[in-house]
Amino acid sequence: MGASILDQHREMILHSQGVVLRVGGDEFTGKPDLTDEELLRTAIASYNCGLWAYYGLSVEGDPDFRSTGRNYSADTLARAAVFRSLL
């Protein structure tokens, strides 16, 4: 289920590149031409804080700007690397 939700967030971000979006009371233009890493980190962060992750990337340059601990995607990817090394 978690992978399906993550994929839904990834697809939403992919189709919102360069589009004017609204989150909370803020309007922003989704960052166009995302790199694979930006897309992955933003999708992971959006799993935690929704569209605010894409706002964070597009406006602040960091998808974790409004995530839990301001490091949700970075922390998740670091933990995944640890699990990978144990397998």
N, C-alpha and C positions, 0 to 999 in steps of 0.2 A: 504494500500500500504506500509506504514512504517513497519508494522509487517512482511510483505512478504520480504522486503529488509533486515530486521534484521535477519530473518530466513536464507536467502541466505548467509549472512556473517557468521552466526553460523555454517552452513553446510560446508562452505569453510574452516573454522578454524578446525572443527572436522576432515576433510579429509587431513589436512596439518600437523597434529601432527607428529613430528620427521622427516619431509621432509625438504630438503634444498630448500629455497625460495629466491627470489630476489625482493627487493623493492627499488626504486630509484637506486642508484649505489651500494647498500649494499646487501650482501648475508648473510643469517642466517639460522639456523636450527630451525624450529618451535618447541616450547616446547612440549614435549610428555606428555601424561597422565595428561591432564588438569583436575582440579577439576571443579565441576559444577559452582562454583562462578567465577573461572578464565575464563571459557568459556563464561558465561553470560557477565561479565565485558568487555571481549575482543570483543565480538560481538557488544555490545553497543558502545564501543569506535571506532570500525571499521566502524560503521554507520557514524561517524564523520570524521575519518581520514584514512579510508581504511586499507590496509595491514600494515600500520605503527603501528596500535594498536597491532597486533600480534608480530611484530618486538619488540615493546616496552616491551611486556610481556616476550618474549623469551630472549631478550638481556639485558634489563634494569630491568626486574622484575615488570614492571608496565605498563598495557595496555594504561594508560592515558598519558604516557611519552610524546607523540607527539600530543595529542588531544588538542582541544581548551581549553585554561585555564589550561591545564594539569590535568583536573579533570572531563572530560566529562562523563565517566561512573559513577563515584562516585556521581556527581551532579544529573545525570538522576535517579539513584536509590534512592537518598535522596528525590527527588521530587516525585517519585512514592510512596514512603512511606507516604509522606504528603497527597497525593491524596487518598491513601488507608484509611488513618485515618479519612478523611472527608466523606467517603462513608458509 
